């Protein structure tokens, strides 16, 4: 029998609290508007603890931020009302979405023309200020300005700026669910210093790591970085006597760098450098992957990195024909115009294209591919607009009170 409003009002508050604690986060955000009592209950830190415990009984969410962009006179421009933050309930395969202003009056608290999403984790989003943003510090130039945003609570904090970090950056965000703290790792992509700047939300200050020492290296380019099993992994392209790839990891607790020496013939060997580019690091479950674009053969590969054995293997290969068919992309689109973005979740990989709303799921254990997942809740692109989706996403659990109190 369905409860009506009168029956709900007669339930003890403790019973209501237990019932609500099992619901998905987007539903809780909607129920906050029902009455003042429920709003205070849901935003109570004690309820957060209960929700964190009970949420393990249903699947977490995948969050995806999308901005539809177009090429105008050779420059990227943002299209009106094109910004969407999507939440996919993995168990029900149901999408929720937030726009800059929806029916509940929710605001994104940032303008995509002035801020760029650079990382996500644990229900928090890390933003980097672009040129033209409102001044967040007293420096005229030459510093990186970052903000951490909780989209569920609508809270944003500004981190202390970092001097001499205004160029291309490699940035990672890691959230500790239990301690309700977060850390930010930032490195220059083109630099000689090879130092990581680390922000700790407890200490509220930046500190510098020890220097990544390399022998006979004149130029070091940071291609990709990721936090995996609480260690920072950094893939470098080094220009010394020979051009080669090196994979390093950094332990921020012990402040120690370690180079991982891989078996000869792995993708990190220099033979690949002339034929393609590294795409992105991806974590799925307890496994680490990296994408690789072979421009010579028009193929995209997903490599699994076995840290313990110091080896890699090709897990998935997509040809140009595969991509055009699976994502329903026009055959006239050049290979270098589309991109594949991957999000790891559970023991699978979610593949998306910047030119399509289609989703492809690849199971890393069974090697099976699933095309039956619902499309991204985005507007369909028109070829005449020369537009595409700019995507950023991650599987994560949303901490309702969050780490921003």
N, C-alpha and C positions, 0 to 999 in steps of 0.2 A: 504494500500500500504506500502510495506517495505521501510524503509529509507536506502539509500546507504551512503557511506562515505562522498560524497559531500554534501548531504542534512544535515547530522549530523553536519558537519563543519559550516553550515550556520545558525544553530540554535543559539539563544542567550544563553550565558552561564547560565543565570538564569533558562532558560527552561531545559537545560541539567541537572542542579543541582536538579531541582524538580523531573525529571524522575528518576535519579539515586537514589534519597533518598528513593524510594519505593522498591528498589531491596534487595534481601537477601545479607547478609555479604559475603559469599563465592564468589558470583558474583562480588561484588565490589572489592574484592581482585584481581580477574582476570582482571577487567577493569582498575585497576591501571597501568597495563602494556601497555595499548593501546597508550597513549601519555602522555607527560609531563604535559599538561594542566589538564587532567583528574586526574592524580596522585596528583597534588597539590590541586585540588578541593576536592577530596575524603578525603584527609588527613587534610583538613582545619577544625579547631575546630567548626566553624560555621556550616559546613556541618554535623558534628556529632550531633549537636543540632537538626537540621532538620531531620536527619535520625532516631534519637531516637523518635521524635514525630510521624513520618510517619510509623515507623516499627510496631507500635501498630495495624496497619491495616492488618498485616499478622502475622502468628504464629511465635514465636521464635524457637530457635533450641535446640536440645539436643546434647551435646558434650560428646563423649566417647573416652577415651584413652585406648588402648589395647597394651599389650606386650605379645607375645607368648613365653611361658617358658616351659622348660622341666626339668625332674628330672634326673640328671647325677651323678652317684655314691653317691646318697643320698643328693645331693645339687641341688638347683634350678639354672638353667642356662638360659641365654637369647639366642634365636635363631636368626640367621642372617636375617636382613631386615624384622623383624617381628613387628616393632613398628609402630603403626598407630594412628593418631588422626582423629576421624570421627565426622562429623556434620550431624545430621538428621533434615531436614526441615519438621516440624510436619505437616504442611498443605498439602504439595505435597507428603509426604512420600518418599522423595528423599534423598539419601546419598551423601555427599561429603567426601573426605578423604585427609589427608595430611600425607606424609611419611617424614622421616628425611631429604630427599632431593628429591623434585619432579621436574616437568618440569620447574617450575618457580624459581628453585634454593632455595626454602624455607628451612631453617635449624631449627631443633628443639631447638638448643642452649643448649642441655643437653644430657648426655649419660646415658641411663637407668641402666648401670652397676654402676654408681656413684651417680645418683640422683633418687629419688622416688617421684612420684606425690602423694600428701597427701590430697589435697583439690582443689575444683574449685568453682568459683562463678563470675557472672558478666563479663564473658569474660576473666577472669584471672585464672591462674593456679599456685598453691603453690607447690614448690619443696623442699624436704628435702635432704640434702647431706648425702650420705652413706660413710662408711669407704672406703678409696681408692680414694675419690674425691679430686680434687685440693684444696689446702688450701684456705679457704675463710677468715680466721682470723689468729691471731698470737698464739692462744691457741693450745697446743699440743693435748689435749683431754678434755672431760668433758663438751662439749657445743653442743647445737643444732645449725646447720647452715641451714638457710632457704633462698630461692629465690622466688620472684614473677615474673611470666613470662606472657607476652601478646603474644599468638601464632599468632594473626592476624597481629600485627605490627612487631613481631620479636624482642621485647624489653624485657630485663630481668634486674631486680635490685636485689641486695643482701641486705638482712635485717641484722641489727646488731645481732650478735650471742648471745645466752642465755646460761649462765654458769649453770652447774649442770643439764643439760637437755639432756644427751646423751643416755638415756635408752628409753624404750617403751613410746610413747607419744600419747595423744589424741589431735588432731589439727583440728581447724575450721577456715575457711576464709569466711568473709562476705563483700560484695561490696555494696556501696551506689551509685546507678546509677546517682542520681541527683547531689550529691555533688562531685562525682568522687573521692571518697576516699575509703579506705578499712581498715579492722581490722583483726588481726590474734589472735586467742585464743588458748593457749597451756597449757596442764596439763600433769603431769606425771601419767601414768596408775597405777604404783605401788609406793605409797608414803605415808608418814605420814604428809606432810606439807599441802596438800589439798588447794593449792593456784593456781589461774589462772594467767598466764602471758599474758598481752594484748599488742599488737603492734598497734599503730595508725599511719596511713600513713601521717597524717597532722603533728603530733608532732615528728614523726620519732624516737620514743624511746619506749622501753618496760616499762610497769609499772605492779606492782603486785596487785592482788585483795585482799580483806579481806579474812581471813581464813575460810574455810568451817568447822564449829564446829560440831562435832558429840559426843554424850554421850556414854561412855563405849565402844568405838570402838578401837580395837587394830590394825586391819589391814583393809585398805580401798583399793579396786581395782576399777578403773574407767573402766567400761565395754563399754560404748558408750557415745557420746556427740554430740550435734547438736545445731545450732543457729536457733531458731524458733520464729517468730514474735519479732525479735530483742532481744530475751532473750536466754541465754545459758542454755540448759537442759543437765543434767549430771546424768547418771544411774550408781549407785555404788553397788558393792557387798561388804557387810561389815561383818567382822569376829569379833564379840564381844562375848557376852554370847551366841548368836545364830547367825547363818549365815542367812542373809536376804538381799533383794534388797531394795534400797531407791532411789527415784527420786527427784533430787534437781534442782532448777533453780537459775540462777544468773543474776541480773540486773547490767550491767557494768556502767550505767549512775549514779545510786544511790549507787553502790558498796555494794549491799545487797544480801545475800543468803536466800533462802526459801525452806524448805522441803515440798514436796507435799504428803500429807497423803492420800493414796488410800483406797477404800473400801476393806474389807477383801474378799479374794477369787480371786483377780486380779492376773495377771501374775507376778506382782512384789512381791507376797508373797513367802516365802521360800520353799513351797511345790514343786515348779518347779525346784529348783536348782539342785536336784539330778538326774534330768531326761533330761536336755538339756542345751543349751547355747543360749545367746542373739546374734543375728546376726548384724543388723544395724538399726539405726534410718532412717526414710524416711519422707519427707514432700511432700504432694501433695495438691496444692491449699492452703487452710487454715487449713489443717488437718495433724495431726502427727501420724505416724505409727512406729512400731518396729517389726522386724522379729525375729522368735524364732524357733530353731531347736530342736525337741524332738527326741533325739537319741534312746530312749527306744522303740518308736513306728515307727521310720523312717518317720516322718512327719515334714513338714515345715509349720509354721503358720505365718500369718501377723495379728498383733493386732493393732487396732486403740486405741489411747490414748485420752480420753476425759479429758482435763485439767480442765475444769470448773466443771464437775461432779466428778472428781477424780475417774475415773473408766476406765476400758478397756474392749474391746470385740474382739473376733476373727472374722476377716473380710474375710480371705481367708485361706483355708487349702489345701496343696498339699502333696499327698502321694508319695512314691517312684515310684509307677507305673505311676502316673500323670507326674512326672518329666521326666522319661525315655521316655514316649510317646510324650509329648509336645515338648521336646527339642531333640528328636531323638538321645538319648544317648544309647550306647551299654549296654545291660542288665547285662553284666558281670562286669560292673564298680561298685565297692563297694560304699555304700551310703555316707561314709565319704570322698570319693575322689572328689565328685562334690559339687559345691557351687552355690547358687543362689544370684545374685546381682540385686538390685532393684533401679530404678530411678523414682521419682515422677514427673509428668508433668500434667499441667492443672488439671483435676479431675480424673486422671488415674495413674496406676502403670505400668512401663515397667519392665518386668522380663527377665533376661538373665542368662545363665549358663556359667561357666568357661570351659565347654567342648563342647559347641555348638554355631553355628552362629544364631540359631533361636531366635526369639523375641516373647514374649507373652504379650499382653496388657490386663490389668484388669481395668474395669471402677468401681471406688469406690462407685459410686452412684447407677448405675443400676445393679451392681454385674455381668455384662456380661464379657465374655472373648473373645478376638479377636486374631486369629492366622494368620491373613492375612497381617501382616506387613512385609516389606522386610527384608531379612537377614542382619546381620552385614557384612560390606564389608571387611571381613577378610579371610585369606586363611584357607582352610579346614584342620582340625587337623587329623593326622594319629595316630591310636591307637598304632602302633608299636613304635612311638616316645615317648610315655608316656608324651605328652605335654598338655598344657591347656592355656586358656586365663587369663591374669591378668588384670581385668577391673576396671576402675574408670570413673565416669561420672556424669553429672548433666544437668538439663534444665537451660539455661541461655541465656540472651541477650548479644550480643557482642558489646561493646562500641568501635567504630572504632578507634578514637584517644586514647580511653582507659584511665585508671587512671595512666598509666606510660608514662609521657611526657618527 
